[in-house]
Amino acid sequence: MTTLRHFGRRCRSNMILAFALALGALLVATSEGCERHGAKCPEYTVLQTHEDYEERRYPSLVWVSASGSGKSKSDVSRKLIKKLYSYLGGANSKGMNLDMMVPVRTKKVVHEGFNTYTMAIPLRPEQSHDPLAQNVLHWSETRDYLLGQVLRWIRASRNHLG
């Protein structure tokens, strides 16, 4: 009888340990954070993992972007990166240095004979209330795992330019 009780307690202990380990793994998978080359990534939740990619849920973020046209991405990339780094380096209405975050995203719109590229970076939530600078477009992005990706573009008006 004592052996059965001892065996039962050990099984319960093992089940509790297994549950705690599974819960710990789940918490790690649902609250990812990262750093790439010294730049922070926004927190995200992994919804599904596939062989070659992950489906992630990001919080609502404010993005800063710059646009330019050229035949290829390499024709405009340097100019767009300079604009974004200038904004982060203090070329904003507060003259404030802002921290770089990743990912850097580039959108391509194909036109006849040329393409328009929009390069964008997210701002840290605590720094995202900075007024707009000239030639920089802000937008906020909300991702909902049921609805997919929803973009809300907010264009700067002349009275908001720094």
Order of alpha helices (4+ residues) and beta strands (2+ residues): alpha-beta-beta-beta-beta-beta-alpha-beta-beta-beta-beta
